[in-house]
Amino acid sequence: MDVATFVTTIFDGRLPLRIVAFDGSSSDPGADGADVTVTVKNRDALRRVLTHPGELGLARAYVAGDLDVEGDLDALVSLEVPSFDLQRHLPAVRELVRTFGASILTPVAPPSIEARPRGVMHSRRRDARSVTHHYNVSNRFYEHVLGPSMTYSCAVFATPNDTLEDAQTRKVDLVARKLGLSAGERLLDVGCGWGTMAIHAAQTYGARVVGVTLSEPQASYATQRARELGLGDLVQFRVQDYRDVADGPYDAISSIGMAEHVGRRGLAPYTDTLTHLLAPGGRFLNHAIGRPASHDEDPRPTRLDDVRHHLGLAFGSRRGAKTGSAFIDRYVFPDGELHEVGDLVARFQDYGLEVRHLESLREHYALTLRHWVANLERHWGDAVGEVGEARARVWRLYMAASAVAFERHHLEVHQILMVRPDRGASRMPLRPAFDIGS
């Protein structure tokens, strides 16, 4: 059996992509198929997919360069990957073994950039390793992907035609307005990244800001940005775990794209720590990706290999530990865990915080990711030169798949604004105006 026939058989003859394989075989997607060609370059591609059926095997093959994709990645990441039932597909596997030998069923070592965190889950040491795996890649690489704003979270668009830079400025200003920042107030920016939120709060609102991150390259980059803008007296960046911040109280706390890293076990201490760092009447804004609520008795698969799913659906789809995607867990956000927004609200209110405003930005994140993918593809040669082709492939695949996931409501993102009441007083305006504006 040739490779293209085998792949088509696994997909029950309904594969809307063109397959071109190393053995010279090919398949036609048909009139309704996408204008996408997947090239199976070598035997290792088959070995990876056969020994790790589903998302992880496909992702490893793509990251390692054993598979190539010509055309829009959407067609690939939206593909429903069928479960690989050995009994049902045994005749096809036997034919493949006759053609290529039994070695086709032996595993291949995963790409070297695959993360395998060790130690106690969400301990300080393990969290530091997981975060640096993702963020200590190359500041220059992130410049190619994120653009001048250097903001690695959902932007806020007034219209789909906004530039990414305008939308990112609108996002940090929206956060600042929700927090009601004013001159002289103290802001703690948890997971400050490359400093965009902290710098905007100081430069535009006169706030005194401390930003904390576990990434030394991020802190150095942010410090240099603030110094060049003459904001060194208002902004301080630290390489510090948020659990070790001890110089409260703060008038406001922003946490943008950070709660995804704390995990289910860490959510209670995260909330407790930040609540106690807030002054009475202080405001806290949590901006985080989440998983949708489910109303089924057994709503989410726990074994991705056993279900029909597409790569986008896998992001955030598992109930319980981690993001729900074996690919994301291994290559992008080790130990990341997504929360349902209702769970977050309940947890925050359990610790005495009062939720005052909640906003979904799901469609905005899809637009943001589309800009990031375009930036990466536009700067592909430079990006590969910075981090290598395997890591660049990881980012291209995960961002394209995440865009599809947000568009199809397999992922969500919310901003939750809370206050720590001061003897019952919220110190919030009676009718705050949090419109996106222009």
SVG drawing of the C-alpha trace seen along z (x, -y; Angstrom):
<svg xmlns="http://www.w3.org/2000/svg" viewBox="-26 -62 46 70">
<polyline fill="none" stroke="black" stroke-width="0.4" points="0.0,0.0 1.3,-3.4 1.4,-6.3 -1.3,-8.5 -3.7,-5.5 -3.0,-4.7 -3.7,-8.3 -6.9,-8.5 -8.0,-5.2 -7.5,-6.4 -9.7,-9.4 -12.4,-7.1 -11.7,-8.5 -12.8,-12.0 -9.5,-14.0 -10.0,-17.6 -6.3,-18.1 -3.8,-17.1 -1.3,-14.5 2.1,-14.1 4.4,-11.5 8.0,-10.5 7.2,-7.2 5.8,-9.1 2.1,-8.6 -0.4,-11.4 -4.1,-12.0 -6.5,-14.5 -8.7,-16.5 -11.6,-16.6 -13.6,-19.6 -14.6,-20.7 -11.2,-20.3 -8.9,-23.1 -6.1,-24.4 -3.6,-22.9 -0.8,-20.3 0.6,-18.2 3.9,-16.7 4.9,-13.5 8.7,-13.9 10.0,-10.7 9.3,-7.5 9.7,-9.3 6.5,-11.2 4.6,-7.9 6.4,-6.5 5.5,-9.6 1.8,-9.5 1.5,-5.7 3.1,-5.6 1.4,-8.7 -1.9,-8.9 -3.8,-12.1 -2.7,-15.6 0.7,-14.9 2.0,-12.7 1.0,-15.2 2.4,-18.1 5.8,-16.4 6.0,-15.5 5.4,-19.1 7.7,-20.6 10.5,-18.2 10.1,-19.0 8.9,-15.5 5.7,-17.1 5.4,-20.2 2.3,-22.3 1.8,-24.5 -1.2,-26.8 -3.3,-28.2 -2.7,-26.3 -6.4,-26.8 -7.3,-23.8 -4.9,-21.6 -5.7,-22.9 -9.4,-22.6 -9.1,-19.0 -11.0,-16.4 -8.4,-13.9 -10.1,-10.5 -9.3,-8.1 -6.9,-5.4 -8.6,-2.2 -6.0,0.5 -8.6,3.3 -10.5,1.3 -7.4,0.2 -5.4,3.4 -5.6,4.5 -4.3,1.1 -1.5,1.2 -0.5,4.7 -0.3,3.6 1.9,0.6 4.2,2.9 4.5,5.2 5.5,2.2 7.9,0.4 8.9,3.1 8.1,3.5 10.4,0.5 7.5,-1.7 5.9,-1.0 8.9,-2.0 8.8,-5.3 11.0,-8.3 12.6,-10.5 10.6,-13.8 12.1,-17.1 14.7,-18.3 12.7,-21.5 9.8,-19.5 9.4,-20.4 9.3,-17.8 8.9,-19.7 10.1,-18.0 9.4,-18.5 6.3,-19.4 3.5,-20.9 3.4,-24.7 6.2,-24.9 8.3,-28.0 11.2,-26.1 9.0,-24.2 6.9,-27.3 10.2,-29.3 11.3,-26.5 8.0,-26.3 7.8,-30.1 11.4,-30.5 10.8,-27.6 8.3,-29.9 9.5,-33.4 13.3,-33.1 13.4,-32.4 14.7,-35.6 13.4,-39.1 14.2,-39.8 12.0,-36.8 9.1,-38.2 9.6,-41.6 9.1,-39.8 5.9,-38.2 4.3,-40.8 5.4,-44.0 6.4,-47.3 3.9,-47.0 5.6,-43.9 2.4,-42.9 1.7,-39.2 -2.0,-39.1 -5.3,-39.9 -5.6,-43.3 -8.8,-45.3 -10.1,-46.3 -12.6,-49.1 -12.9,-47.7 -11.3,-44.7 -9.3,-47.2 -7.4,-48.6 -3.6,-48.2 -2.3,-45.7 -0.4,-48.5 -3.4,-50.7 -5.4,-47.8 -2.8,-46.9 -2.6,-50.5 -6.4,-50.5 -6.2,-47.3 -3.7,-48.6 -5.6,-51.9 -8.9,-50.0 -7.2,-48.1 -5.9,-51.4 -9.4,-53.0 -11.1,-50.0 -8.6,-50.2 -9.3,-54.0 -5.6,-54.8 -4.5,-58.2 -1.2,-60.0 0.7,-58.7 -1.3,-55.5 0.6,-52.2 0.0,-49.6 1.4,-46.0 1.5,-44.4 1.8,-40.7 3.4,-38.8 4.4,-42.2 6.0,-40.8 8.0,-43.4 6.5,-46.2 3.9,-47.7 1.1,-47.9 3.4,-49.2 4.9,-51.9 1.5,-53.0 0.2,-53.3 3.1,-55.5 3.4,-57.5 -0.3,-58.2 -1.7,-58.2 1.3,-59.0 1.0,-55.7 3.9,-54.3 4.3,-50.8 6.1,-47.6 6.1,-44.9 7.1,-41.3 8.1,-38.5 10.0,-35.2 11.8,-36.0 15.1,-37.9 15.2,-38.9 11.7,-40.3 12.7,-42.4 15.8,-43.7 14.0,-44.6 11.2,-46.4 13.7,-48.3 15.5,-49.6 12.3,-50.7 11.2,-52.6 14.7,-54.2 14.6,-55.4 11.3,-57.0 12.5,-58.8 10.2,-56.7 12.8,-55.1 11.5,-57.0 8.0,-55.7 8.5,-52.1 10.4,-49.2 10.7,-45.8 11.7,-42.7 12.5,-39.1 10.3,-37.8 7.6,-35.3 4.3,-37.1 4.1,-34.9 7.2,-36.7 5.9,-40.3 5.9,-41.7 5.8,-45.5 2.0,-46.1 -0.5,-47.5 -1.1,-48.5 -4.0,-50.7 -4.5,-48.5 -3.3,-45.2 -3.3,-44.1 -2.8,-40.5 -2.8,-40.1 -2.3,-36.6 -0.9,-35.4 -3.7,-33.3 -3.3,-30.6 0.0,-29.7 -1.0,-29.3 -3.0,-26.1 -6.0,-24.8 -4.1,-24.1 -2.5,-27.5 -5.6,-29.5 -6.5,-29.8 -3.0,-31.0 -2.9,-33.3 -6.2,-34.9 -5.2,-35.0 -1.8,-36.6 -3.1,-39.3 -6.1,-40.1 -3.8,-40.7 -1.5,-42.9 -4.5,-45.2 -5.3,-48.2 -8.9,-48.4 -10.8,-49.9 -8.1,-48.6 -9.0,-47.4 -7.9,-44.1 -8.2,-43.3 -7.7,-39.7 -7.4,-39.1 -7.1,-35.5 -7.8,-32.8 -10.4,-30.3 -12.3,-27.2 -16.0,-27.4 -18.5,-26.1 -20.0,-22.7 -23.4,-21.4 -23.0,-17.7 -22.6,-15.0 -19.1,-14.1 -18.4,-17.1 -14.7,-16.9 -12.6,-14.1 -9.7,-13.1 -7.8,-11.0 -7.3,-13.0 -6.4,-9.8 -9.8,-8.3 -12.0,-11.0 -12.7,-12.7 -11.4,-16.2 -9.7,-18.9 -6.5,-20.5 -8.2,-23.8 -10.8,-22.0 -8.0,-20.4 -6.9,-23.8 -8.6,-24.2 -10.9,-21.2 -9.9,-18.9 -11.5,-19.1 -9.0,-19.3 -5.3,-19.4 -3.5,-21.4 -4.7,-23.2 -6.3,-20.2 -3.8,-20.0 -0.9,-17.6 0.9,-19.8 0.5,-23.0 1.5,-21.2 4.7,-19.9 5.8,-22.7 4.2,-26.0 2.9,-26.5 4.1,-23.6 1.8,-23.2 -0.6,-25.7 -4.2,-25.2 -7.3,-27.0 -10.2,-28.0 -13.9,-28.5 -14.9,-32.1 -17.6,-31.1 -15.0,-29.1 -12.8,-32.2 -15.6,-34.5 -16.6,-32.1 -13.0,-31.8 -12.4,-35.5 -15.5,-36.2 -14.7,-33.4 -11.7,-35.6 -13.7,-38.7 -13.3,-40.4 -16.4,-42.0 -16.8,-41.4 -17.8,-44.7 -17.4,-44.1 -16.9,-41.2 -16.2,-41.4 -15.5,-38.8 -13.0,-39.6 -13.1,-36.3 -13.3,-37.7 -10.6,-40.2 -8.1,-37.4 -8.8,-35.7 -8.0,-39.0 -4.9,-39.4 -3.6,-36.0 -4.2,-36.5 -1.9,-39.6 0.7,-37.6 0.7,-34.8 1.0,-37.3 3.9,-39.0 5.7,-35.6 5.2,-34.6 6.3,-38.0 9.5,-37.8 9.9,-34.0 13.6,-34.0 14.6,-36.3 12.5,-34.4 14.1,-31.1 17.5,-32.7 16.8,-33.7 15.3,-30.5 15.6,-27.8 13.1,-26.3 11.5,-23.9 10.6,-26.6 9.3,-28.9 7.1,-26.0 5.8,-25.6 4.7,-29.2 3.1,-29.2 1.1,-26.0 0.0,-27.0 -1.1,-30.6 -3.0,-29.4 -4.7,-26.7 -5.5,-29.1 -7.1,-31.6 -9.4,-28.9 -10.2,-27.9 -11.2,-31.4 -13.3,-31.8 -15.2,-28.6 -15.7,-29.2 -13.4,-26.5 -11.5,-29.1 -12.6,-32.2 -10.9,-35.2 -12.3,-37.5 -11.4,-40.6 -12.8,-40.5 -12.7,-43.7 -12.9,-43.4 -12.5,-45.6 -11.5,-44.8 -14.4,-46.6 -13.5,-49.0 -16.1,-48.5 -18.6,-47.9 -17.6,-50.8 -16.4,-49.9 -15.1,-53.4 -16.3,-52.7 -18.2,-55.3 -22.0,-54.7 -21.9,-54.2 -18.4,-53.6 -17.8,-53.9 -15.8,-51.0 -16.6,-51.2 -13.8,-50.2 -13.9,-53.7 -11.7,-54.7"/>
</svg>
